[in-house]
Amino acid sequence: MNQDIIERILADADKSIPTQQRPLATKFIAQYFQTVPAEDLSQGTSAELLAIALTHWQFGFSRKPGSASLRVYNPQPETHGWQSAHTMVEMVLDDRPFLVDSMRNAAARM
């Protein structure tokens, strides 16, 4: 099920991402959604899910190598291309899976 949804997101990406950025962006998008539960993916359209991934992708480009970037925001369609009733927490950092898991667990406890 996840793969079908991811394929639809990637089809939307092929239509909207410039050709020179497409190979890296589509690899990112596929990995971004790979472990997301199907029930979560099925709550949005492929266009909305693509906008979510690209918002995070673009945020990552503002990070300096070796540093961590964190932002908390309420997505708005005119700014981010999508919206949610939930507050988003995005992190971009070098590979530190335990830090990501710790942040996720702390947020879940709250």
C-alpha positions in Angstrom: 0.0 0.0 0.0 2.8 2.4 0.9 4.5 1.8 -2.4 1.4 2.7 -4.3 1.0 6.0 -2.5 4.7 6.8 -2.8 4.5 6.1 -6.6 1.7 8.6 -6.9 3.7 11.2 -5.0 6.7 10.5 -7.3 4.5 10.9 -10.3 3.4 14.4 -9.0 7.1 15.2 -8.4 8.0 14.3 -12.0 5.5 17.0 -13.1 6.6 19.7 -10.7 10.4 19.4 -9.9 12.9 20.8 -12.4 14.6 18.1 -14.4 18.1 18.7 -13.0 16.8 18.4 -9.4 14.5 15.4 -10.0 16.9 12.4 -9.4 18.0 13.6 -6.0 14.6 14.9 -5.0 12.8 11.7 -5.9 15.3 9.6 -4.0 14.7 11.9 -1.0 10.9 11.7 -1.3 10.9 7.9 -1.6 13.1 7.6 1.5 11.1 10.3 3.4 7.9 8.4 3.2 9.3 4.8 3.3 8.6 4.2 7.0 5.5 6.3 7.4 2.5 4.1 8.3 0.0 3.6 5.4 -2.8 5.0 7.5 -0.9 8.3 7.9 -0.1 8.5 4.2 -3.7 7.8 3.2 -4.9 10.9 5.1 -3.5 13.3 2.5 -3.5 13.7 -1.3 -0.3 12.9 -3.2 0.0 16.6 -3.9 -0.2 17.5 -0.2 2.3 14.8 0.7 4.7 16.0 -2.0 4.4 19.6 -0.6 5.2 18.3 2.9 8.3 16.5 1.7 9.4 19.5 -0.4 8.9 21.9 2.5 11.2 19.8 4.6 13.6 19.3 1.6 13.9 23.1 1.1 14.4 23.6 4.9 17.3 21.3 4.7 19.1 23.4 2.2 19.3 26.3 4.6 21.3 24.2 7.1 25.1 24.5 7.4 26.9 21.1 7.3 27.7 19.9 10.8 24.9 21.9 12.4 21.4 21.0 13.4 18.3 22.9 12.3 15.0 22.8 14.1 11.8 24.6 13.4 8.3 24.4 14.8 5.4 25.9 12.7 1.8 25.7 11.7 1.8 25.1 7.9 -0.2 27.5 5.8 -1.1 26.8 2.1 0.1 30.2 0.9 3.5 29.8 2.5 4.1 26.0 2.6 1.7 24.7 -0.1 -0.2 22.6 2.4 -2.0 22.9 5.7 -2.5 20.9 8.8 -4.5 21.1 12.0 -1.3 20.0 13.8 1.9 21.9 14.6 4.9 20.6 12.7 8.3 19.9 14.1 11.1 19.5 11.5 14.7 18.7 12.1 17.6 18.5 9.7 20.9 17.2 11.0 23.7 14.9 10.3 22.9 11.2 10.8 21.9 10.9 14.5 19.1 8.4 14.7 19.0 8.3 18.5 18.6 12.0 18.7 15.6 11.8 16.3 14.1 9.0 18.3 14.6 10.9 21.5 12.9 13.9 20.1 10.0 11.8 18.8 9.6 10.1 22.2 9.7 13.4 24.1 7.0 14.9 21.8 4.8 11.8 22.2 5.1 12.1 26.0 3.8 15.7 25.8 
